[in-house]
């Protein structure tokens, strides 16, 4: 007992004196956090995440299409994280072209607000990149047997131009529940809702499951499934009109519901981008950008 007390006291002294600690990514949530980046453009910020292509040869940045399309400049800054010579965590902002000769360098999904762009980043510049297998397939989504109310996690950079969790500026992790049915989404309902507060800057954030609990009547294994299941693209609002004697207008209320595109469509967009890279084709010039996180109010 005295020996244990002595060891604990020694550790407390070392901690107080600033003994360096080692941070290691022992879990899938840490890998997702490290792979999530802040996208900075003049006057706006957004979220994206880094994924390897199916053959593992190329890194790509996955985000919402309206993030790239709304940019006025031809380049943005992507906030990466690495370690310095002493092993300390440090920020590593990198410039990234988004257009060349007026043409977009990203690839857009033909029907949803998802875009993918190849990036020249390496493991020396960022702490992690997600493997292709981390993005759930349609079969994997079905086997999860997600139920309405199951807890789901997301990462984002809310109001990234004015808020940061700390000086290192890693993304903010939040937990919400699956708020709609059915899951996986179908042709009748191509997206799903996450019951969590999101804000401007969260578009492009990954949504994932980790250690889903088992339950009676479900075939999923307890503690299984560590996958990206979607990406935040927008949020729901309700607009309330008001009329006064000398003034009229509207109040906009956040409903606390994030709109999520499922991982199957993320995979489709990455595969489309790979096809264009291999064929040498230029991505189509995308003219119609979705409004940034302001979809029509819905149920």
C-alpha positions as CSV (number, residue, x, y, z in Angstrom):
1,X,0.0,0.0,0.0
2,X,2.8,2.4,0.9
3,X,4.7,1.4,-2.3
4,X,1.6,2.3,-4.4
5,X,1.2,5.6,-2.6
6,X,4.9,6.4,-3.2
7,X,4.6,5.6,-7.0
8,X,1.5,7.8,-7.3
9,X,3.3,10.6,-5.5
10,X,6.3,10.4,-7.8
11,X,4.0,10.5,-10.9
12,X,2.2,13.6,-9.4
13,X,5.6,15.3,-8.9
14,X,6.7,14.5,-12.5
15,X,3.4,15.8,-13.9
16,X,3.7,19.0,-11.9
17,X,7.2,19.6,-13.2
18,X,6.1,19.2,-16.8
19,X,7.2,15.7,-17.4
20,X,6.4,15.1,-21.2
21,X,3.6,12.8,-21.9
22,X,3.1,10.6,-25.0
23,X,-0.2,10.8,-26.8
24,X,-1.0,7.7,-28.8
25,X,-4.0,6.9,-31.1
26,X,-5.2,3.7,-29.4
27,X,-8.8,4.0,-30.6
28,X,-10.8,4.6,-33.7
29,X,-12.2,7.9,-32.4
30,X,-8.7,9.4,-32.1
31,X,-7.9,8.3,-35.6
32,X,-11.0,10.0,-36.9
33,X,-10.2,13.2,-34.9
34,X,-6.7,13.3,-36.3
35,X,-7.9,12.7,-39.9
36,X,-10.5,15.6,-39.6
37,X,-9.2,18.9,-40.8
38,X,-10.3,22.5,-40.8
39,X,-10.7,24.1,-44.2
40,X,-10.0,27.8,-44.2
41,X,-11.0,30.2,-46.9
42,X,-11.4,34.0,-46.9
43,X,-14.4,34.8,-44.8
44,X,-15.4,31.2,-44.0
45,X,-14.3,27.9,-42.5
46,X,-15.5,24.3,-42.9
47,X,-14.7,20.8,-42.0
48,X,-13.3,17.9,-44.1
49,X,-11.5,14.6,-43.5
50,X,-8.7,12.7,-45.1
51,X,-9.1,9.2,-46.6
52,X,-6.9,6.9,-48.7
53,X,-8.1,5.8,-52.1
54,X,-9.1,2.1,-52.5
55,X,-5.6,1.1,-53.6
56,X,-4.0,3.2,-50.8
57,X,-1.7,5.2,-53.2
58,X,-3.5,8.6,-52.9
59,X,-4.9,10.8,-50.1
60,X,-8.1,12.6,-50.8
61,X,-10.0,15.3,-48.9
62,X,-13.7,14.6,-48.5
63,X,-16.1,17.4,-47.7
64,X,-19.4,19.0,-48.7
65,X,-19.5,20.3,-52.3
66,X,-20.8,23.7,-51.3
67,X,-17.6,24.2,-49.2
68,X,-15.5,24.3,-52.4
69,X,-18.1,25.8,-54.7
70,X,-18.6,28.9,-52.4
71,X,-14.9,29.7,-52.3
72,X,-14.1,32.9,-54.3
73,X,-10.3,32.3,-54.2
74,X,-8.5,29.6,-56.1
75,X,-6.8,28.2,-53.0
76,X,-7.6,27.5,-49.4
77,X,-5.7,26.5,-46.3
78,X,-6.1,23.1,-44.7
79,X,-5.2,22.9,-41.0
80,X,-3.2,19.7,-40.4
81,X,-1.5,18.5,-37.2
82,X,1.9,16.8,-36.7
83,X,4.7,16.5,-34.1
84,X,7.7,18.7,-33.8
85,X,11.3,17.4,-33.2
86,X,10.5,17.0,-29.5
87,X,7.4,14.9,-30.1
88,X,5.0,17.7,-29.2
89,X,1.8,18.2,-31.1
90,X,1.8,21.2,-33.4
91,X,-0.4,22.8,-36.1
92,X,0.7,22.4,-39.7
93,X,-1.4,24.6,-42.0
94,X,-1.0,23.8,-45.7
95,X,-2.1,25.7,-48.8
96,X,-4.3,23.7,-51.2
97,X,-5.3,24.8,-54.7
98,X,-9.0,24.3,-55.4
99,X,-9.1,25.6,-59.0
100,X,-6.7,25.8,-61.9
101,X,-7.3,28.0,-64.9
102,X,-10.8,28.7,-63.5
103,X,-11.7,25.0,-63.4
104,X,-12.5,23.1,-60.2
105,X,-10.0,20.5,-59.0
106,X,-12.6,18.6,-57.0
107,X,-15.0,15.9,-58.1
108,X,-18.7,16.3,-57.2
109,X,-21.2,13.5,-56.6
110,X,-23.8,13.9,-59.4
111,X,-26.8,14.1,-57.0
112,X,-25.7,15.0,-53.5
113,X,-23.7,17.7,-51.7
114,X,-20.4,15.7,-51.6
115,X,-17.0,16.6,-53.1
116,X,-13.7,14.9,-53.1
117,X,-10.3,16.3,-54.1
118,X,-6.8,14.6,-54.3
119,X,-4.3,16.2,-51.9
120,X,-0.5,16.1,-51.8
121,X,-0.3,15.6,-48.1
122,X,1.8,12.8,-46.5
123,X,2.1,11.1,-43.1
124,X,4.9,13.6,-42.2
125,X,2.4,16.4,-42.5
126,X,-0.6,15.0,-40.6
127,X,-1.1,12.6,-37.7
128,X,-3.5,10.3,-39.5
129,X,-5.4,9.4,-42.6
130,X,-8.3,7.0,-42.6
131,X,-8.0,3.8,-44.6
132,X,-10.5,3.2,-47.3
133,X,-11.9,0.3,-45.3
134,X,-13.0,2.8,-42.6
135,X,-15.8,4.1,-44.8
136,X,-18.7,1.7,-44.3
137,X,-20.2,-0.1,-47.3
138,X,-23.9,-0.6,-47.8
139,X,-23.7,-4.2,-46.4
140,X,-21.8,-3.0,-43.3
141,X,-24.4,-0.3,-42.7
142,X,-27.1,-3.0,-42.8
143,X,-25.2,-5.3,-40.5
144,X,-24.8,-2.6,-37.8
145,X,-28.6,-2.8,-37.3
146,X,-28.7,0.8,-36.1
147,X,-31.8,1.6,-34.2
148,X,-33.6,5.0,-33.8
149,X,-32.0,6.6,-30.7
150,X,-28.6,4.8,-31.0
151,X,-25.7,7.1,-30.2
152,X,-23.5,8.4,-33.0
153,X,-20.5,10.6,-33.0
154,X,-19.4,13.5,-35.2
155,X,-16.4,15.8,-35.5
156,X,-16.5,19.4,-36.8
157,X,-15.2,22.9,-36.6
158,X,-18.2,25.0,-35.5
159,X,-17.7,28.7,-36.2
160,X,-14.1,27.9,-36.9
161,X,-13.2,31.5,-37.7
162,X,-14.0,32.6,-34.2
163,X,-14.0,29.5,-32.0
164,X,-11.4,26.9,-31.1
165,X,-11.4,24.3,-28.4
166,X,-7.8,25.1,-27.5
167,X,-4.6,26.4,-29.1
168,X,-4.0,23.2,-31.0
169,X,-7.3,23.6,-32.8
170,X,-8.4,20.0,-33.2
171,X,-12.0,19.4,-34.2
172,X,-14.8,19.3,-31.7
173,X,-16.4,15.9,-31.0
174,X,-20.1,15.6,-30.3
175,X,-22.5,12.8,-29.6
176,X,-26.1,12.6,-30.8
177,X,-28.6,9.9,-31.6
178,X,-29.9,8.6,-34.9
179,X,-33.0,10.7,-35.2
180,X,-34.8,9.3,-38.3
181,X,-35.9,6.0,-39.8
182,X,-35.1,3.9,-41.9
183,X,-31.4,3.2,-41.6
184,X,-29.6,2.6,-43.9
185,X,-31.2,5.3,-46.0
186,X,-33.1,4.2,-49.1
187,X,-34.3,5.7,-52.4
188,X,-37.3,7.1,-50.4
189,X,-35.0,8.8,-47.8
190,X,-31.5,9.3,-49.2
191,X,-30.2,11.1,-46.1
192,X,-30.6,10.6,-42.3
193,X,-30.8,13.0,-39.4
194,X,-28.5,13.2,-36.3
195,X,-29.9,14.7,-33.2
196,X,-27.1,17.1,-32.4
197,X,-26.4,20.9,-32.5
198,X,-24.3,21.9,-35.4
199,X,-23.2,25.3,-36.7
200,X,-21.7,27.1,-39.6
201,X,-18.3,25.4,-40.2
202,X,-19.5,21.9,-39.4
203,X,-20.3,21.0,-43.0
204,X,-18.0,18.2,-44.2
205,X,-17.6,16.6,-40.7
206,X,-17.4,12.8,-40.5
207,X,-20.1,10.9,-38.7
208,X,-19.1,7.6,-37.2
209,X,-20.0,4.8,-34.8
210,X,-17.8,3.2,-32.2
211,X,-18.4,0.2,-30.0
212,X,-22.1,-0.2,-30.6
213,X,-23.6,-2.0,-27.7
214,X,-25.4,-5.3,-28.1
215,X,-29.1,-5.6,-27.3
216,X,-31.8,-8.3,-27.2
217,X,-33.1,-9.1,-30.7
218,X,-30.0,-7.7,-32.5
219,X,-27.3,-9.7,-34.2
220,X,-24.5,-7.1,-33.8
221,X,-21.6,-8.0,-31.6
222,X,-21.1,-6.0,-28.5
223,X,-18.2,-3.5,-29.0
224,X,-18.1,-4.1,-32.7
225,X,-18.3,-1.7,-35.7
226,X,-15.9,1.2,-35.9
227,X,-16.8,2.9,-39.2
228,X,-17.5,6.2,-40.8
229,X,-21.3,6.0,-41.6
230,X,-21.8,9.5,-43.2
231,X,-20.9,13.1,-43.4
232,X,-22.7,16.3,-42.2
233,X,-23.8,18.5,-45.1
234,X,-26.4,20.8,-43.6
235,X,-28.8,21.5,-40.7
236,X,-32.6,22.1,-40.4
237,X,-34.0,25.5,-39.5
238,X,-37.5,26.8,-38.8
239,X,-38.3,30.3,-39.9
240,X,-40.8,32.3,-37.9
241,X,-42.3,35.3,-39.6
242,X,-43.3,38.4,-37.5
243,X,-45.1,41.6,-38.3
244,X,-45.0,44.7,-36.1
245,X,-46.4,48.2,-36.7
246,X,-43.2,49.6,-38.2
247,X,-41.2,46.4,-39.0
248,X,-41.5,42.9,-40.3
249,X,-39.1,40.1,-40.7
250,X,-38.3,36.6,-39.5
251,X,-36.6,34.7,-36.7
252,X,-34.5,31.7,-37.7
253,X,-34.6,28.8,-35.1
254,X,-32.1,26.0,-35.2
255,X,-33.8,22.6,-34.8
256,X,-30.7,20.8,-33.5
257,X,-30.8,18.3,-36.4
258,X,-27.9,17.7,-38.7
259,X,-28.5,16.4,-42.2
260,X,-26.1,13.5,-43.0
261,X,-25.2,11.9,-46.3
262,X,-24.6,8.2,-45.9
263,X,-21.1,6.6,-46.4
264,X,-22.2,4.7,-49.5
265,X,-22.4,8.1,-51.4
266,X,-19.0,9.1,-50.0
267,X,-17.5,5.9,-51.4
268,X,-19.2,6.6,-54.7
269,X,-17.6,10.1,-54.9
270,X,-14.1,8.9,-54.0
271,X,-14.4,6.2,-56.7
272,X,-15.6,8.7,-59.2
273,X,-12.6,11.0,-58.3
274,X,-10.2,8.1,-58.7
275,X,-11.6,7.3,-62.1
276,X,-11.1,10.9,-63.2
277,X,-7.5,10.9,-61.8
278,X,-6.7,7.7,-63.7
279,X,-8.3,8.9,-66.9
280,X,-6.8,12.4,-66.8
281,X,-10.2,14.0,-67.2
282,X,-11.0,17.3,-65.6
283,X,-13.9,17.5,-63.1
284,X,-17.0,19.1,-64.4
285,X,-17.3,22.8,-63.8
286,X,-19.8,22.9,-61.0
287,X,-22.0,26.0,-61.2
288,X,-24.8,25.2,-58.7
289,X,-23.6,25.3,-55.2
290,X,-25.9,24.2,-52.4
291,X,-26.5,27.0,-49.9
292,X,-24.2,26.7,-47.0
293,X,-26.0,24.8,-44.2
294,X,-29.4,26.5,-44.9
295,X,-31.7,23.9,-46.4
296,X,-35.4,24.6,-46.6
297,X,-37.0,23.9,-43.2
298,X,-38.5,20.4,-43.1
299,X,-40.0,18.0,-40.7
